[in-house]
């Protein structure tokens, strides 16, 4: 099978979100061929280059989303008329996306600039306009200049002033219109690419987009032009992300952009053969955004358990016996040194402030406890937050010394991976008794799964998909509650046997649900199911030139016993001469 993998800011680039997951998927499905169509997000990402690609990646085509290259296309009168018509229809759909009779707009949605599920009329209008613009770009060579023109801004203004437009759209001023038009130009840049040809996306058997939003646009157009089925994976719902951004924009800008992303999401969900949320949290958001439950298939992201096997189940017997003796001794003395581990990106959403206050209570109950905070700051905001946390730790835990001439040691350490000793993630988890997660916002907690692979007991806050991941193998407390976090940590530090039981259960759960093998196997089956349910787009002809239906089933692309012709067994009842049934007439 030939798969068109669509990515945005990730694979095959070295630095990119979701790149590791895509690489594991491609390498795991080595019997398929992959064509990668990738959007880059910046010059630094392009300069960093690509990861080493496996041989099953046949072709890679990239395009920048952060800049639009001038294509030199000048539209004639007829093309300009077509552009005005389709762009105007798209703008009209944005302005009336929640008009009465199709979808009501709640007071909360109005205040936040969030359009609720669009009605059928607006969805169809948006889809037709989007396809019309794509066909125009394909016929004329691109829309770069047209999307930047005054013609586009005037079409948007007419739609906002037209009867039936929502109040937020009617209140849009010239700066608002310019902002929205600029955003639409960026979002619609994929329409001008030369990917939509018979030897491009038209040659693949299936499109798989690694995220929703703009990355799904090539998949929508491949389905429109060639009937290629589309599979959409979302580990974080892009529409939800949009709702949480642009807090300082005007109500008109928020309303129009929310309508655009809502309509794009609705069209993506409608066109997709299957939607693959990575967890129940993302699945609930997809359903809230209008996804059909019949299309949903939850597949958890797969992690490679090999780097953690040494810490998990593959420890030597003498090491396990030594640790058991140490834990029994600590339980008897109740004063042995314990270590709590936090690992991740340093940013305000991780709420390290609550963790430090909780550790102050842990330290009071268990004086020998240490806290290791291991991670790098995320951007300038993360740098400032790290400095604040260092200052708070110095204030809460002044240096402790045994005497007037001794140098004290703060029980909280701030470290980075790859520092002294070149520790790995597995080494960090192995050096701790309990792994802690203190976030107030969390998507899919990969760090917790790594701790579970290491067989470590965990204490986490109830955010995102944490409960779904942990199950019953760890303790979960409310977010922003240092006292609850401290009590949970102390209870595990004082009970080594319970830590061992939870760690063993966590290790087994991680191997069952979150390994690379289960992820790859699930997508292998989903690919075959998708293609098997899709009509043949390139029919196989017999000797007379007539099409042969079902001549190329999906499983024929995968080597195996099913590719070899075998005689069909005929049941005995089909060959034996049946006895005549007679009726007795009285």
RODO-2510 file (C-alpha; in nm, 4 decimals, decimal comma):
residues 586
     n   res          X          Y          Z
     1     x     0,0000     0,0000     0,0000
     2     x     0,1209     0,3513    -0,0738
     3     x     0,0541     0,5995     0,2078
     4     x     0,0652     0,9772     0,1768
     5     x     0,1745     1,0981     0,5230
     6     x     0,0837     1,4650     0,5851
     7     x     0,2636     1,6529     0,8629
     8     x     0,2938     2,0097     0,9898
     9     x     0,6087     2,1153     1,1728
    10     x     0,7144     1,7581     1,2467
    11     x     0,8398     1,4555     1,0541
    12     x     1,0773     1,4342     0,8704
    13     x     1,2426     1,7379     1,0301
    14     x     1,4868     1,6819     1,3155
    15     x     1,3134     1,9232     1,5492
    16     x     0,9375     1,8975     1,5383
    17     x     0,6351     1,7996     1,7403
    18     x     0,5142     1,4458     1,6706
    19     x     0,8224     1,3577     1,4644
    20     x     0,9250     1,0664     1,6842
    21     x     0,5774     0,9110     1,6669
    22     x     0,5671     0,9374     1,2865
    23     x     0,9156     0,7878     1,2548
    24     x     0,8176     0,4873     1,4674
    25     x     0,5010     0,4393     1,2634
    26     x     0,6842     0,4512     0,9295
    27     x     0,9578     0,2151     1,0463
    28     x     0,7056    -0,0249     1,1970
    29     x     0,5023    -0,0475     0,8748
    30     x     0,7968    -0,1459     0,6597
    31     x     0,5799    -0,3451     0,4175
    32     x     0,4096    -0,0270     0,2981
    33     x     0,5502     0,2599     0,0935
    34     x     0,5320     0,6155     0,2250
    35     x     0,5286     0,9510     0,0479
    36     x     0,5802     1,2285     0,3043
    37     x     0,4227     1,5702     0,2413
    38     x     0,5485     1,8065     0,5119
    39     x     0,4913     2,1699     0,6070
    40     x     0,7821     2,3465     0,7777
    41     x     0,7235     2,6116     1,0421
    42     x     1,0414     2,8186     1,0270
    43     x     1,3849     2,8708     0,8777
    44     x     1,5554     2,7192     1,1818
    45     x     1,3631     2,3963     1,1341
    46     x     1,4583     2,3764     0,7676
    47     x     1,8237     2,4504     0,8474
    48     x     1,8288     2,1654     1,1017
    49     x     1,7467     1,9179     0,8243
    50     x     1,5748     1,5799     0,8294
    51     x     1,6049     1,2695     1,0369
    52     x     1,7517     0,9599     0,8758
    53     x     1,4714     0,8143     0,6665
    54     x     1,4050     0,4408     0,6243
    55     x     1,3977     0,2876     0,2729
    56     x     1,0173     0,2602     0,2704
    57     x     0,9958     0,6413     0,2416
    58     x     0,9881     0,6742    -0,1360
    59     x     0,9507     1,0506    -0,1680
    60     x     0,9498     1,3644     0,0472
    61     x     0,7937     1,6913    -0,0626
    62     x     0,8038     1,9965     0,1625
    63     x     0,6523     2,3450     0,1634
    64     x     0,6905     2,6368     0,4057
    65     x     0,3864     2,7656     0,5908
    66     x     0,5766     3,0543     0,7485
    67     x     0,6390     3,2326     0,4175
    68     x     0,4612     3,2449     0,0822
    69     x     0,6816     3,2340    -0,2236
    70     x     0,5734     3,4589    -0,5096
    71     x     0,4575     3,2426    -0,7973
    72     x     0,4290     3,5214    -1,0546
    73     x     0,0729     3,4183    -1,1459
    74     x    -0,1380     3,7065    -1,2816
    75     x    -0,5054     3,6258    -1,3168
    76     x    -0,7083     3,7399    -1,6110
    77     x    -1,0578     3,8832    -1,5942
    78     x    -1,2337     3,5459    -1,5921
    79     x    -1,0032     3,4044    -1,3238
    80     x    -1,0490     3,7145    -1,1067
    81     x    -1,4245     3,6750    -1,1376
    82     x    -1,3995     3,3107    -1,0294
    83     x    -1,1794     3,4054    -0,7348
    84     x    -1,4173     3,6788    -0,6191
    85     x    -1,7104     3,4386    -0,6370
    86     x    -1,5475     3,1543    -0,4413
    87     x    -1,3681     3,3729    -0,1871
    88     x    -1,6873     3,5683    -0,1307
    89     x    -1,8776     3,2446    -0,0682
    90     x    -1,6139     3,1341     0,1817
    91     x    -1,6297     3,4694     0,3607
    92     x    -2,0097     3,4547     0,3656
    93     x    -1,9943     3,1127     0,5292
    94     x    -1,7712     3,2566     0,8024
    95     x    -2,0057     3,5472     0,8647
    96     x    -2,3203     3,3321     0,8901
    97     x    -2,1754     3,0151     1,0441
    98     x    -2,4107     3,0274     1,3432
    99     x    -2,7193     3,1986     1,2021
   100     x    -3,0591     3,1105     1,3562
   101     x    -3,2125     2,7903     1,2272
   102     x    -2,8834     2,6044     1,1768
   103     x    -2,6857     2,6354     1,4991
   104     x    -2,7565     2,8574     1,7936
   105     x    -2,4929     3,0760     1,9453
   106     x    -2,4726     3,0659     2,3230
   107     x    -2,3869     3,3648     2,5364
   108     x    -2,0584     3,2031     2,6386
   109     x    -1,9685     3,1403     2,2756
   110     x    -2,0431     3,5019     2,1861
   111     x    -1,8274     3,6336     2,4674
   112     x    -1,5375     3,4052     2,3781
   113     x    -1,5747     3,4373     2,0032
   114     x    -1,6382     3,0636     1,9702
   115     x    -1,8808     2,9479     1,7034
   116     x    -2,0753     2,6375     1,7916
   117     x    -2,1195     2,3427     1,5563
   118     x    -2,1931     2,4911     1,2111
   119     x    -2,5150     2,4134     1,0318
   120     x    -2,5415     2,2045     0,7170
   121     x    -2,5950     2,5059     0,4898
   122     x    -2,2806     2,6833     0,6097
   123     x    -2,0762     2,3624     0,5987
   124     x    -2,1771     2,2925     0,2387
   125     x    -2,1180     2,6540     0,1414
   126     x    -1,7711     2,6466     0,2962
   127     x    -1,6791     2,3145     0,1318
   128     x    -1,7949     2,4277    -0,2126
   129     x    -1,6015     2,7537    -0,1820
   130     x    -1,2883     2,5739    -0,0646
   131     x    -1,3033     2,3267    -0,3522
   132     x    -1,3736     2,6092    -0,5982
   133     x    -1,0615     2,7953    -0,4844
   134     x    -0,8573     2,4746    -0,5093
   135     x    -0,9776     2,4119    -0,8645
   136     x    -0,8975     2,7698    -0,9591
   137     x    -0,5465     2,7372    -0,8137
   138     x    -0,4982     2,4122    -1,0039
   139     x    -0,6148     2,5647    -1,3315
   140     x    -0,4306     2,8964    -1,3044
   141     x    -0,1147     2,7949    -1,1162
   142     x    -0,1692     2,9450    -0,7708
   143     x    -0,3537     3,1968    -0,5526
   144     x    -0,0685     3,3706    -0,3715
   145     x    -0,1240     3,7150    -0,5240
   146     x    -0,5043     3,6841    -0,5233
   147     x    -0,5236     3,5991    -0,1509
   148     x    -0,3072     3,9050    -0,0739
   149     x    -0,4995     4,1420    -0,2975
   150     x    -0,7376     4,4238    -0,2135
   151     x    -0,9972     4,2192    -0,3973
   152     x    -0,9926     3,9612    -0,1147
   153     x    -1,0313     4,2253     0,1585
   154     x    -1,3255     4,3869    -0,0237
   155     x    -1,4973     4,0485    -0,0666
   156     x    -1,4561     3,9866     0,3075
   157     x    -1,5953     4,3308     0,3862
   158     x    -1,9021     4,2757     0,1658
   159     x    -1,9725     3,9475     0,3434
   160     x    -1,9493     4,1145     0,6847
   161     x    -2,1893     4,3921     0,5811
   162     x    -2,4377     4,1641     0,4037
   163     x    -2,7839     4,0917     0,5508
   164     x    -2,7796     3,7874     0,7759
   165     x    -2,4230     3,8343     0,8976
   166     x    -2,3695     3,7838     1,2686
   167     x    -2,3349     4,0870     1,4907
   168     x    -1,9661     4,0220     1,5624
   169     x    -1,8967     4,0150     1,1875
   170     x    -2,0953     4,3333     1,1237
   171     x    -1,8872     4,5134     1,3849
   172     x    -1,5571     4,4319     1,2103
   173     x    -1,3496     4,7403     1,1311
   174     x    -1,0785     4,7834     0,8676
   175     x    -0,7925     4,6636     1,0951
   176     x    -1,0023     4,3583     1,1836
   177     x    -1,0661     4,2806     0,8174
   178     x    -0,6963     4,3116     0,7351
   179     x    -0,6058     4,0777     1,0230
   180     x    -0,8601     3,8146     0,9175
   181     x    -0,7625     3,8377     0,5500
   182     x    -0,3960     3,7919     0,6449
   183     x    -0,4803     3,4842     0,8528
   184     x    -0,6873     3,3344     0,5695
   185     x    -0,4024     3,3936     0,3247
   186     x    -0,1688     3,1953     0,5492
   187     x    -0,4221     2,9200     0,6120
   188     x    -0,5046     2,8765     0,2422
   189     x    -0,1440     2,8611     0,1177
   190     x    -0,1654     2,4801     0,0699
   191     x    -0,4210     2,5380    -0,2089
   192     x    -0,1479     2,6815    -0,4330
   193     x     0,0883     2,3825    -0,4100
   194     x     0,1603     2,1510    -0,7025
   195     x     0,0990     1,8376    -0,4969
   196     x    -0,2438     1,7618    -0,6471
   197     x    -0,1457     1,5759    -0,9627
   198     x    -0,1815     1,2177    -1,0808
   199     x     0,1822     1,1484    -0,9950
   200     x     0,1521     1,3303    -0,6613
   201     x    -0,1205     1,2729    -0,4057
   202     x    -0,3283     1,1179    -0,6813
   203     x    -0,0898     0,8197    -0,6829
   204     x    -0,1321     0,7218    -0,3157
   205     x    -0,3796     0,4664    -0,1875
   206     x    -0,4507     0,6530     0,1382
   207     x    -0,3753     0,9896     0,2974
   208     x    -0,2896     0,9954     0,6666
   209     x    -0,2597     1,3374     0,8285
   210     x    -0,0717     1,3438     1,1584
   211     x    -0,2809     1,6357     1,2861
   212     x    -0,5922     1,8321     1,2039
   213     x    -0,6151     2,1923     1,0909
   214     x    -0,4073     2,3190     0,7990
   215     x    -0,2151     1,9907     0,7685
   216     x    -0,5381     1,8157     0,6663
   217     x    -0,6018     2,0473     0,3685
   218     x    -0,3915     1,8432     0,1193
   219     x    -0,5807     1,5338     0,2304
   220     x    -0,9148     1,7058     0,1689
   221     x    -0,8058     1,8074    -0,1803
   222     x    -0,6684     1,4609    -0,2608
   223     x    -1,0067     1,3210    -0,1680
   224     x    -1,1860     1,5865    -0,3764
   225     x    -0,9723     1,5475    -0,6902
   226     x    -0,8945     1,1751    -0,6823
   227     x    -1,1188     1,0095    -0,4246
   228     x    -0,8238     0,9162    -0,1995
   229     x    -0,9497     0,8084     0,1465
   230     x    -0,8373     1,0182     0,4430
   231     x    -0,7383     0,9119     0,7963
   232     x    -0,6944     1,1901     1,0548
   233     x    -0,4922     1,1457     1,3750
   234     x    -0,5238     1,4037     1,6515
   235     x    -0,3400     1,3738     1,9805
   236     x    -0,4412     1,7313     2,0530
   237     x    -0,7513     1,8774     1,8857
   238     x    -0,6437     2,1796     1,6787
   239     x    -0,9805     2,3525     1,7096
   240     x    -0,9510     2,3451     2,0883
   241     x    -0,6013     2,4925     2,0594
   242     x    -0,7370     2,7788     1,8485
   243     x    -1,0041     2,8551     2,1093
   244     x    -0,7311     2,8940     2,3710
   245     x    -0,5258     3,1420     2,1636
   246     x    -0,5622     3,5049     2,0519
   247     x    -0,7059     3,6266     2,3840
   248     x    -0,6179     3,9892     2,3016
   249     x    -0,7821     3,9980     1,9579
   250     x    -1,1033     4,1918     1,9003
   251     x    -1,4387     4,0078     1,9171
   252     x    -1,4790     4,0339     1,5385
   253     x    -1,1396     3,8745     1,4709
   254     x    -1,1967     3,5968     1,7238
   255     x    -1,5436     3,5269     1,5875
   256     x    -1,4435     3,5111     1,2195
   257     x    -1,1314     3,3033     1,2783
   258     x    -1,3202     3,0673     1,5096
   259     x    -1,5796     3,0243     1,2355
   260     x    -1,3084     2,9448     0,9789
   261     x    -1,1352     2,6844     1,1959
   262     x    -1,4693     2,5403     1,3045
   263     x    -1,5840     2,4974     0,9439
   264     x    -1,2466     2,3545     0,8388
   265     x    -1,2627     2,1048     1,1263
   266     x    -1,6214     2,0088     1,0384
   267     x    -1,5248     1,9498     0,6735
   268     x    -1,2208     1,7449     0,7780
   269     x    -1,4304     1,5298     1,0113
   270     x    -1,6974     1,4854     0,7435
   271     x    -1,4527     1,3865     0,4695
   272     x    -1,2358     1,1549     0,6797
   273     x    -1,2924     0,7814     0,6580
   274     x    -1,1690     0,7436     1,0155
   275     x    -1,0735     0,9819     1,2971
   276     x    -0,8035     0,8587     1,5322
   277     x    -0,7881     1,0374     1,8683
   278     x    -0,4868     0,9478     2,0790
   279     x    -0,6810     0,9398     2,4040
   280     x    -1,0288     0,9741     2,5519
   281     x    -0,9721     1,3445     2,6263
   282     x    -0,9125     1,4183     2,2554
   283     x    -1,2029     1,1902     2,1613
   284     x    -1,4459     1,3871     2,3778
   285     x    -1,3288     1,7106     2,2155
   286     x    -1,3730     1,5627     1,8675
   287     x    -1,7275     1,4588     1,9500
   288     x    -1,7939     1,8054     2,0908
   289     x    -1,6658     1,9536     1,7636
   290     x    -1,9079     1,7454     1,5581
   291     x    -1,7232     1,4191     1,4867
   292     x    -1,9320     1,1148     1,3972
   293     x    -1,8864     0,8498     1,6654
   294     x    -1,8963     0,5728     1,4040
   295     x    -1,5703     0,7080     1,2560
   296     x    -1,3765     0,7297     1,5828
   297     x    -1,1002     0,4781     1,6593
   298     x    -0,8895     0,5554     1,9665
   299     x    -0,5245     0,4521     1,9238
   300     x    -0,2826     0,5488     2,1978
   301     x     0,0584     0,6778     2,0867
   302     x     0,3285     0,4143     2,1036
   303     x     0,6530     0,4547     2,2943
   304     x     0,9625     0,2428     2,2565
   305     x     0,9955     0,0426     2,5785
   306     x     1,3489    -0,0789     2,5025
   307     x     1,5406     0,2094     2,6714
   308     x     1,3404     0,1519     2,9908
   309     x     1,3580    -0,2282     3,0025
   310     x     1,6728    -0,2255     3,2172
   311     x     1,4904    -0,0272     3,4845
   312     x     1,1590    -0,2098     3,4409
   313     x     1,1394    -0,5857     3,4317
   314     x     1,4889    -0,6783     3,3099
   315     x     1,6805    -0,6069     3,6283
   316     x     1,9125    -0,8856     3,7456
   317     x     1,7908    -1,0935     4,0431
   318     x     2,0732    -0,9706     4,2682
   319     x     1,9762    -0,6075     4,1928
   320     x     1,6146    -0,6741     4,2799
   321     x     1,7149    -0,8448     4,6059
   322     x     1,9432    -0,5538     4,6967
   323     x     1,6651    -0,3006     4,6348
   324     x     1,4170    -0,5067     4,8356
   325     x     1,6571    -0,5202     5,1319
   326     x     1,7141    -0,1451     5,1092
   327     x     1,3405    -0,0724     5,0964
   328     x     1,2755    -0,2951     5,3998
   329     x     1,5483    -0,1162     5,5927
   330     x     1,4057     0,2243     5,4983
   331     x     1,0617     0,1113     5,6089
   332     x     1,1970     0,0080     5,9499
   333     x     1,4015     0,3239     6,0054
   334     x     1,1466     0,5679     5,8538
   335     x     1,4288     0,8119     5,7989
   336     x     1,6087     0,6774     5,4938
   337     x     1,6754     0,9103     5,2013
   338     x     1,3958     0,9159     4,9437
   339     x     1,3898     1,0972     4,6111
   340     x     1,0952     1,2447     4,4243
   341     x     1,1466     1,2979     4,0507
   342     x     0,9825     1,5526     3,8229
   343     x     1,0775     1,5424     3,4534
   344     x     0,9516     1,7544     3,1653
   345     x     0,9550     2,1010     3,0046
   346     x     0,9807     2,3863     3,2516
   347     x     0,6869     2,6221     3,1906
   348     x     0,4027     2,7758     3,3955
   349     x     0,1527     2,5065     3,2871
   350     x     0,3590     2,2472     3,4782
   351     x     0,2896     2,4327     3,8063
   352     x     0,6255     2,3721     3,9719
   353     x     0,5326     2,6353     4,2302
   354     x     0,2649     2,4057     4,3747
   355     x     0,5129     2,1176     4,3622
   356     x     0,7686     2,3143     4,5645
   357     x     0,5105     2,4104     4,8261
   358     x     0,3972     2,0486     4,8431
   359     x     0,7573     1,9350     4,8855
   360     x     0,7926     2,1674     5,1833
   361     x     0,5217     1,9614     5,3574
   362     x     0,6817     1,6362     5,2398
   363     x     1,0137     1,7514     5,3800
   364     x     0,8543     1,8267     5,7159
   365     x     0,7073     1,4758     5,7332
   366     x     1,0088     1,2947     5,5813
   367     x     1,3231     1,5024     5,6508
   368     x     1,5525     1,2898     5,4338
   369     x     1,3554     1,3389     5,1125
   370     x     1,5031     1,5064     4,8049
   371     x     1,3363     1,6506     4,4948
   372     x     1,4971     1,6387     4,1514
   373     x     1,3500     1,8739     3,8890
   374     x     1,4916     1,7628     3,5551
   375     x     1,4096     1,9504     3,2361
   376     x     1,4808     2,2465     3,0140
   377     x     1,2846     2,5713     3,0008
   378     x     1,0427     2,6188     2,7129
   379     x     1,1340     2,9496     2,5486
   380     x     1,1803     3,2892     2,7182
   381     x     0,8701     3,2387     2,9326
   382     x     1,0134     2,9108     3,0573
   383     x     1,3470     3,0766     3,1373
   384     x     1,1734     3,3368     3,3534
   385     x     0,9625     3,0707     3,5228
   386     x     1,2697     2,8586     3,5971
   387     x     1,4365     3,1588     3,7630
   388     x     1,1271     3,2160     3,9753
   389     x     1,1213     2,8501     4,0825
   390     x     1,4912     2,8561     4,1756
   391     x     1,4351     3,1625     4,3914
   392     x     1,1319     3,0009     4,5584
   393     x     1,3282     2,6815     4,6309
   394     x     1,6111     2,8820     4,7884
   395     x     1,3572     3,0626     5,0054
   396     x     1,1649     2,7520     5,1128
   397     x     1,4733     2,5348     5,1713
   398     x     1,7728     2,7324     5,2967
   399     x     2,1001     2,5427     5,2820
   400     x     2,1285     2,2803     5,5514
   401     x     2,4646     2,2178     5,7182
   402     x     2,5839     1,9792     5,9896
   403     x     2,7971     2,2418     6,1567
   404     x     2,9138     2,6030     6,1440
   405     x     3,2038     2,5184     5,9114
   406     x     3,0167     2,2757     5,6799
   407     x     2,8573     2,3614     5,3479
   408     x     2,4877     2,2889     5,3277
   409     x     2,2977     2,1249     5,0422
   410     x     1,9578     2,2300     4,9183
   411     x     1,7201     1,9290     4,8971
   412     x     1,5820     2,0599     4,5651
   413     x     1,8041     2,0278     4,2567
   414     x     1,7385     2,1749     3,9101
   415     x     1,9043     1,9692     3,6371
   416     x     1,8986     1,9025     3,2632
   417     x     1,9142     1,5752     3,0754
   418     x     2,2527     1,5034     2,9251
   419     x     2,4293     1,7005     3,1976
   420     x     2,6855     1,5594     3,4433
   421     x     2,6924     1,1829     3,4112
   422     x     2,5023     1,1954     3,0799
   423     x     2,1871     1,0572     3,2374
   424     x     1,9024     0,9321     3,0230
   425     x     1,5313     0,9543     3,1005
   426     x     1,5425     0,5953     3,2254
   427     x     1,8345     0,6805     3,4563
   428     x     1,6419     0,9710     3,6077
   429     x     1,3366     0,7573     3,6806
   430     x     1,5575     0,4758     3,8128
   431     x     1,7130     0,7123     4,0655
   432     x     1,3798     0,8107     4,2190
   433     x     1,1313     0,6378     4,4443
   434     x     0,8253     0,8253     4,3112
   435     x     0,7675     1,0195     3,9879
   436     x     0,5516     1,3304     4,0283
   437     x     0,3430     1,5254     3,7763
   438     x     0,2030     1,8583     3,8991
   439     x     0,0584     2,0114     3,5795
   440     x    -0,2534     2,2242     3,5562
   441     x    -0,2739     2,1736     3,1764
   442     x    -0,1678     1,8491     3,0145
   443     x    -0,2458     1,6675     2,6929
   444     x    -0,1149     1,3131     2,6688
   445     x     0,1412     1,2679     2,9519
   446     x     0,4295     1,0927     2,7785
   447     x     0,6521     1,1434     3,0839
   448     x     0,4156     0,9375     3,2978
   449     x     0,4225     0,6519     3,0475
   450     x     0,8029     0,6551     3,0589
   451     x     0,7870     0,6292     3,4376
   452     x     0,5404     0,3411     3,4036
   453     x     0,7780     0,1602     3,1658
   454     x     1,0406     0,1990     3,4381
   455     x     0,8078     0,0381     3,6923
   456     x     0,7798     0,3488     3,9083
   457     x     0,4882     0,4505     4,1272
   458     x     0,3481     0,7909     4,0326
   459     x     0,1594     1,0813     4,1879
   460     x    -0,0221     1,2994     3,9343
   461     x    -0,2749     1,5793     3,9069
   462     x    -0,6105     1,5054     3,7456
   463     x    -0,5684     1,6926     3,4148
   464     x    -0,5903     1,5975     3,0477
   465     x    -0,5569     1,2247     2,9831
   466     x    -0,3749     1,1477     3,3084
   467     x    -0,6465     0,9273     3,4594
   468     x    -0,6849     0,7395     3,1316
   469     x    -0,3122     0,6679     3,1223
   470     x    -0,2610     0,5836     3,4887
   471     x    -0,5728     0,3731     3,5416
   472     x    -0,5410     0,2307     3,8912
   473     x    -0,1615     0,2123     3,8928
   474     x    -0,0874     0,5479     4,0582
   475     x    -0,2261     0,8155     4,2853
   476     x    -0,4177     1,1085     4,1330
   477     x    -0,4938     1,4335     4,3172
   478     x    -0,6696     1,7590     4,2203
   479     x    -0,4543     2,0226     4,0436
   480     x    -0,3320     2,3301     4,2345
   481     x    -0,3630     2,1463     4,5649
   482     x    -0,0157     2,1262     4,7297
   483     x    -0,1488     1,9606     5,0456
   484     x    -0,3129     1,6729     4,8571
   485     x     0,0001     1,6331     4,6447
   486     x     0,2168     1,6192     4,9581
   487     x    -0,0042     1,3658     5,1363
   488     x    -0,0005     1,1331     4,8365
   489     x     0,3790     1,1512     4,8095
   490     x     0,4295     1,0876     5,1801
   491     x     0,1960     0,7875     5,1768
   492     x     0,4032     0,6233     4,9027
   493     x     0,7390     0,7158     5,0545
   494     x     0,6382     0,5475     5,3797
   495     x     0,5125     0,2290     5,2116
   496     x     0,7780     0,0625     4,9909
   497     x     0,5649    -0,2479     4,9377
   498     x     0,2805    -0,0379     4,7977
   499     x     0,5252     0,1452     4,5720
   500     x     0,6484    -0,1860     4,4385
   501     x     0,2946    -0,3128     4,3723
   502     x     0,1914     0,0046     4,1928
   503     x     0,5130     0,0117     3,9928
   504     x     0,4697    -0,3469     3,8750
   505     x     0,1076    -0,2794     3,7762
   506     x     0,2101     0,0402     3,5944
   507     x     0,4799    -0,1459     3,4024
   508     x     0,2347    -0,4141     3,2885
   509     x    -0,0248    -0,1541     3,1869
   510     x     0,2279     0,0455     2,9838
   511     x     0,3443    -0,2629     2,7947
   512     x    -0,0147    -0,3597     2,7168
   513     x    -0,1501    -0,0215     2,6053
   514     x     0,1323     0,2165     2,5165
   515     x     0,3997     0,0217     2,3324
   516     x     0,5102     0,0869     1,9759
   517     x     0,3971    -0,2611     1,8784
   518     x     0,0324    -0,2061     1,9721
   519     x     0,0312     0,1335     1,7992
   520     x     0,1749    -0,0011     1,4743
   521     x    -0,0543    -0,3053     1,4751
   522     x    -0,3601    -0,0847     1,5242
   523     x    -0,2686     0,1439     1,2327
   524     x    -0,1853    -0,1543     1,0113
   525     x    -0,5357    -0,2883     1,0623
   526     x    -0,6930     0,0557     1,0189
   527     x    -0,5132     0,1130     0,6881
   528     x    -0,6371    -0,2181     0,5496
   529     x    -0,9904    -0,1548     0,6733
   530     x    -0,9941     0,1924     0,5158
   531     x    -0,8745     0,0793     0,1740
   532     x    -1,1001    -0,2250     0,1793
   533     x    -1,4030     0,0014     0,2245
   534     x    -1,2935     0,2404    -0,0521
   535     x    -1,4011     0,1851    -0,4141
   536     x    -1,1183     0,1034    -0,6542
   537     x    -1,0057     0,4310    -0,8160
   538     x    -0,7852     0,2716    -1,0833
   539     x    -0,9803    -0,0313    -1,2064
   540     x    -0,8011    -0,3437    -1,3215
   541     x    -0,8996    -0,4443    -1,6766
   542     x    -0,9332    -0,7930    -1,8126
   543     x    -0,8232    -0,9138    -2,1588
   544     x    -1,1296    -0,7630    -2,3241
   545     x    -1,0713    -0,4241    -2,1629
   546     x    -1,3587    -0,4565    -1,9163
   547     x    -1,3062    -0,3607    -1,5498
   548     x    -1,2646    -0,6403    -1,2980
   549     x    -1,4347    -0,5507    -0,9695
   550     x    -1,2546    -0,6633    -0,6519
   551     x    -0,9478    -0,7579    -0,8579
   552     x    -0,7142    -0,5696    -0,6228
   553     x    -0,8325    -0,6111    -0,2629
   554     x    -0,6474    -0,4237     0,0078
   555     x    -0,4751    -0,7345     0,1441
   556     x    -0,3214    -0,8040    -0,1982
   557     x    -0,0689    -0,5274    -0,1296
   558     x     0,0703    -0,7073     0,1765
   559     x     0,2837    -1,0209     0,1319
   560     x     0,1208    -1,3241     0,2891
   561     x    -0,0723    -1,6405     0,2275
   562     x    -0,3771    -1,4474     0,1093
   563     x    -0,1940    -1,3311    -0,2054
   564     x    -0,1619    -1,6885    -0,3335
   565     x    -0,4615    -1,8200    -0,5287
   566     x    -0,6273    -2,1144    -0,3578
   567     x    -0,9168    -2,3232    -0,4819
   568     x    -1,2409    -2,2396    -0,3137
   569     x    -1,3983    -2,5217    -0,1193
   570     x    -1,7512    -2,6027    -0,2319
   571     x    -1,9908    -2,7191     0,0399
   572     x    -2,1528    -3,0555    -0,0080
   573     x    -2,5016    -2,9145    -0,0027
   574     x    -2,4183    -2,7104    -0,3138
   575     x    -2,3172    -3,0135    -0,5268
   576     x    -2,5414    -3,2897    -0,4082
   577     x    -2,8716    -3,3312    -0,5878
   578     x    -3,1406    -3,2218    -0,3454
   579     x    -3,4321    -3,4499    -0,2844
   580     x    -3,7614    -3,3122    -0,4188
   581     x    -3,9973    -3,1810    -0,1615
   582     x    -4,3506    -3,3188    -0,2009
   583     x    -4,6718    -3,2242    -0,0374
   584     x    -4,9374    -3,4678     0,0582
   585     x    -5,2676    -3,3547    -0,0836
   586     x    -5,5674    -3,4640     0,1085
***
